[in-house]
Amino acid sequence: MSNLTLQGGQTAVITGAGSGFGLELARLAAKKGLNLVLTDVQQDALDEAVAELSATGEQTGTKVAALRGDVSRAEDVQALADLCMERFGAPHIVINNAGVAHGGLIWEHTQRDWEWVLGVNLFGVVHGLRVFTPLMLAAAQKDPAYRGHMVNVASMAGLLNSPNMGAYNVSKHAVVSLSETLYQDLALVTEQVHASVLCPYFVPTGIHMSHRNRPKEMRSEGKPTASQMIAQAMSTKAVTSGKVTASDTAALVFDAIEKGQFYIYTHPQALGMVQTRLEDVVQGRNPTDPFAGKPEIGQQLKTALRDAMKG
């Protein structure tokens, strides 16, 4: 297997590039002199990112192209690919990063909740690989020296099933499955294009505030349920208290690309819980209490939810 060596003049496509992981990935790519094709649903954040990265590019040679878009819309992702091909040709790196978070008891998710979360977290990745993979494979066929790499951003929630986070868990498990299949499918047809999946744990990125960009047509009627408000509060506390930064994560991603590493973890210490879950599966035992290591947190959540259900 021949891996991709990052160098100036290559092109990286990054979704959700206006903040969080996406912005830090773009910053690191710009420092390395890669050309950038960026999208974000938030126009002002995207504009600020383009201005900053273009300034970096004056020193490194990076050129920046950007297009506001919603990755849940197939036509927006296609427009991003068209922009990439027009400005720079086939990309060397595609990072399907855009994501949203939504919690609450799984039966309390509305249809619009499911459509919003799966639309961005799952179909955003589906559209990215469906549109960009053929472009990368075509470039590989034309040029034996071409190397490409796709990174899909999942989560440790794609390997675990924390309670009160149903739609998010489902979407991220799907991204892990999709990415593993992509890796295997690529291996059948080429040695020049590879894939990775990023499974971050709690990293301060602003994802706990993703409802700020939720389209009007995807908003549920009525007020959030008690379980959803509890999930929001717990998510905010967990995410904002993370010690591993989005910048640290970006460095891990580019290091993994150059090494040809598939699984990328920000918190490898969390893999003990993944192992326990897989042992549950293999042994056919009931799911282990996810709060076994921190029973006080589990009791706090249980009490809050039961009190809420009593009204």
Buried (B, 14 or more C-beta within 10 A) or exposed (E): EEBBEBEEEBBBBBBBBBBBBBBBBBBBBBBBBBBBBBBBBBEEBBBBBBEBBBEBBEEBBBBBBBBBBBBBBBEBBBBBBEBBBEBBEBBBBBBBBBBBBBBBBBEBBBEBBBBBBBBBBBBBBBBBBBBBBEBBBEBBEEEEEBBBBBBBBBBBBBBBBBBBBBBBBBBBBBBBBBBBEBBEEBEEEBEBBBBBBBBBBBBBBBBBBBBEBBBEEBEBEEEBBBBBBBBBEBBEEBBEEBEBBBBBBBEBBBEBBEEBBBBBBBBEEBBEBBEBBEEEEEEEEEEEEBBEEEEEEBEBBEEBBEEBEEE
